């Protein structure tokens, strides 16, 4: 279910003109679900994806706690540092950073509802 949700959110971003840079980026400290670049190429967006079959235990958006937000910020800083070190001087340019949270709700067998909360924290 989680992978299916992440794929649905990645498709949402692509349709909105974003470029998918990383899916399930991992390091020793954790994982970032999706990293995309804005259509104007001036912002990196780090997205936490939460997928649920129902709201019996609350909205998927509510599952992104303060601790999870802090962890995602630390992971984003690490990704940015690695990317900066990998770029040659000519390729480096300023990007702003945004943190989104995506909620994916399963509706039966095939249908998913995607809601992206931009600049969630």
C-alpha positions, -999 to 999 in steps of 0.1 A, spaced: 0 0 0 28 24 9 47 20 -24 15 24 -43 8 57 -24 43 70 -31 39 62 -68 5 81 -69 21 111 -52 51 111 -76 26 111 -105 8 140 -89 40 160 -88 49 151 -124 15 162 -136 20 195 -118 53 201 -136 78 190 -109 108 168 -117 113 137 -96 149 137 -83 147 109 -57 123 83 -45 130 65 -12 164 82 -7 181 65 21 211 71 43 222 56 77 198 80 95 166 73 76 147 77 44 130 105 25 99 93 5 101 118 -24 124 147 -34 112 168 -63 123 200 -79 97 227 -85 86 236 -121 106 269 -120 137 249 -109 142 272 -78 130 249 -50 137 214 -37 106 198 -22 110 171 4 77 151 7 66 127 34 39 104 21 14 87 44 -10 61 29 -41 47 47 -70 25 39 -93 45 62 -94 73 87 -101 49 116 -69 60 132 -69 96 121 -60 114 89 -27 104 72 -16 140 76 -19 137 114 7 109 114 35 134 106 45 143 142 69 170 153 96 143 158 90 131 122 93 167 110 126 172 127 139 139 113 129 149 78 146 183 82 179 166 93 177 141 64 170 170 40 201 188 53 221 157 47 208 152 12 215 189 3 250 186 17 257 155 -4 242 171 -35 263 203 -29 294 182 -27 286 163 -58 280 194 -80 307 211 -98 310 249 -92 293 257 -125 263 235 -116 256 249 -81 228 274 -78 205 286 -51 174 266 -43 148 272 -16 135 243 4 100 232 11 85 204 31 52 189 19 31 161 34 10 139 11 -20 120 22 -31 90 2 -64 73 9 -73 40 -6 -108 37 -19 -115 1 -27 -94 -20 -50 -80 5 -75 -88 41 -67 -66 63 -46 -72 99 -34 -41 121 -32 -40 153 -12 -7 172 -10 -3 198 17 24 221 4 47 239 29 32 218 57 60 227 81 
